[in-house]
């Protein structure tokens, strides 16, 4: 039995020389691993005479228990020592309270949407929401773009597996919905919502984005009313000293159609990289509602006129905060979002 005692003394001596957790685990592998000395000592039992097996087995198990307890004690002491060294070196006060969770905040696009809605609410506009999954009829045909009309090429469209059902490419289909709901009453609404276009993702375009449509219909609505509304919005959103420029354009659902520019907020109209040296920044498209669209909505164009406009809240936010990449709105990077 002296071999077991010798094994125990040697193992305990080696355990004392293990100075860290790595050394302790190496010791455990050397003595208790699959090829360890303890397992080898236990296997000897089968080769001993029957009368010696019981006593040898009992002593071998006793040595195993003692060494196991010694190892666990040494390992616990080493972990405690490592913790104390870490606390001392890192100056960590474990009595301090934990860091409170940071409160969330509204996304920049949502903040901008609410600002737009608040401005138009002051001018008497109501909010009207329409569906994002549309029919080809409402998205194109009823907006003066019948099948095979070349103007449809202005919008790259997401089609569904159901023929004639698409993801809306703009909020303009809402014009028909709201007209048919409130006809024959006058209308003054904005229609915010998400739009989808199958196009390349760049610093200035995304496949999904917010849009805010505006629609006013009455018996004496004119281009002058449209210009006054746009100017009032630009000054409320960007500052009282903002200037507005109107350019001719084309949209199939308005006639005449215009593009609306605002003097650059960075260079004050002098010309810079943001405005491409022009001194002006585009903020929306607009125009007088086309008679065919009025007719499709249930209004007699001989009695009623109206104007419509559309803008992108992300683009508005980019102008207000000098953001150069629209993809930041969908990247979910807290370093970007926490700035607003």
KAMO-V985816 format. One record per residue. N is the residue number from 1. RES is the residue in one letter. SS is DSSP state (h for helix, s for strand, l for the rest). Layout:
n = (N N)
res = (RES RES)
ss = (SS SS)
This chain:
n = (1 2 3 4 5 6 7 8 9 10 11 12 13 14 15 16 17 18 19 20 21 22 23 24 25 26 27 28 29 30 31 32 33 34 35 36 37 38 39 40 41 42 43 44 45 46 47 48 49 50 51 52 53 54 55 56 57 58 59 60 61 62 63 64 65 66 67 68 69 70 71 72 73 74 75 76 77 78 79 80 81 82 83 84 85 86 87 88 89 90 91 92 93 94 95 96 97 98 99 100 101 102 103 104 105 106 107 108 109 110 111 112 113 114 115 116 117 118 119 120 121 122 123 124 125 126 127 128 129 130 131 132 133 134 135 136 137 138 139 140 141 142 143 144 145 146 147 148 149 150 151 152 153 154 155 156 157 158 159 160 161 162 163 164 165 166 167 168 169 170 171 172 173 174 175 176 177 178 179 180 181 182 183 184 185 186 187 188 189 190 191 192 193 194 195 196 197 198 199 200 201 202 203 204 205 206 207 208 209 210 211 212 213 214 215 216 217 218 219 220 221 222 223 224 225 226 227 228 229 230 231 232 233 234 235 236 237 238 239 240 241 242 243 244 245 246 247 248 249 250 251 252 253 254 255 256 257 258 259 260 261 262 263 264 265 266 267 268 269 270 271 272 273 274 275 276 277 278 279 280 281 282 283 284 285 286 287 288 289 290 291 292 293 294 295 296 297 298 299 300 301 302 303 304 305 306 307 308 309 310 311 312 313 314 315 316 317 318 319 320 321 322 323 324 325 326 327 328 329 330 331 332 333 334 335 336 337 338 339 340)
res = (X X X X X X X X X X X X X X X X X X X X X X X X X X X X X X X X X X X X X X X X X X X X X X X X X X X X X X X X X X X X X X X X X X X X X X X X X X X X X X X X X X X X X X X X X X X X X X X X X X X X X X X X X X X X X X X X X X X X X X X X X X X X X X X X X X X X X X X X X X X X X X X X X X X X X X X X X X X X X X X X X X X X X X X X X X X X X X X X X X X X X X X X X X X X X X X X X X X X X X X X X X X X X X X X X X X X X X X X X X X X X X X X X X X X X X X X X X X X X X X X X X X X X X X X X X X X X X X X X X X X X X X X X X X X X X X X X X X X X X X X X X X X X X X X X X X X X X X X X X X X X X X X X X X X X X X X X X X X X X X X X X X X X X X X X X X X X X X X X X X X)
ss = (l h h h h h h h h h h h h h h h h l l l h h h h h h h h h h h h l l l l h h h h h h h h h h h l l h h h h h h h h h h h h h h h h h h h h h h h h h h h h h h h h h h h h h h h h h l l l l l l l l l l l l l l l l l h h h h h h h h h h h h h h h l l l s s l l l l l s s s h h h h l h h h l l l l l l h h h h h l l l s s l l l l l s s s l l l l l h h h h h h h h h h l l l l s s s s s s s s s s l l l l l l l l l l l s s s s s s s s s s s l l l l h h h h h h h h h h h h h h h h l l l l l s s s s s s s s l l s s s s s s s s s s l l l l l l l l l l l l l l l l s s s s s s s s s s l h h h h h h h l l l l l l l s s s s s s s l h h h h h h h h h l l l l h h h h l l l l h h h h l l l)
